[in-house]
Amino acid sequence: MAIDIGKLREYAAANGIVLEEEMLSAFEKYGESLKEWNEKVNLTAIVDDEGILVKHFIDSLLLLRAVDLPKGAKMADVGTGAGFPGIPVKIARPDISLVLVDSLNKRLAFLEDLCRRLALSAERVHGRAEDLGRQPQYRESFDLVTARAVTNMRELAEFCLPMVKKGGCFAAMKGFEVEEELAQAKKAIAVLGGKVQEVRKYTLPDGGKRSVVVIKKISQTPTKYPRPFAKISKSPLK
């Protein structure tokens, strides 16, 4: 079995995303590599072709409907895991500069092998967002920082917003019911220099429901943020 690239093309086109032949080929190789590696390293619980196609590839690509990425934009994918949503976005938009952030070396080993197989350029960083957000080369330097199903919105804002440059966006990929979580994060978002721009909701081809919370960076993040992980966890901004 392999990913049905005809379906992938069709689903993407229905959402205004045109995938050329070499892009479809890259997704096919991505699916094969994910299944192969997943036999030895636990990367994802979704291992069937249809699940990979819909819940990983299409779900990731729909980020391009929620945010308008300028040509050559710099993007960071925090807690990228097996490369979602960063790698699918990079395949569809090869012009972007991508940084993949994860705290587990085994995932980064997979991503290194995957990037080699796909001849895809992406910086892979072993670390945590709250540490990167204090480093000059990453702090307030990205047009887009994204995270997919990582943690609560309030904590996630402190992990990610310090890395977004003024005028850029933080896009949190979440489940469908996000209103309560977003309300709890309202103060944190404001303190960190962000403003909720939009909550885009959509339904996947399999009926799964998702949302993308788009937060615009309207002012610089105060220098004391992000705080260390233990402090963020123990005393979240509220």
Buried (B, 14 or more C-beta within 10 A) or exposed (E): EEBBBEBBBEBBEEEEBEBEEEBBBBBBBBBBBBBEBBEEBEBBEBEEBBBBBBBBBBBBBBBBEBBEBEEEBBBBBBBBBBBBBBBBBBBBBEEBBBBBBBBEEEBBEBBBEBBEEBEBEBEBBEBBBBBBBBEEEBBBBBBBBBBBBBBEBBBBBBBBBBBBBEEBBBBBBBEEEBEEBBEBBBBBBBBBBBEBBBBBBBEBBEEBEBBBBBBBBEEEBEEEBBBEBEEBEEEBBE
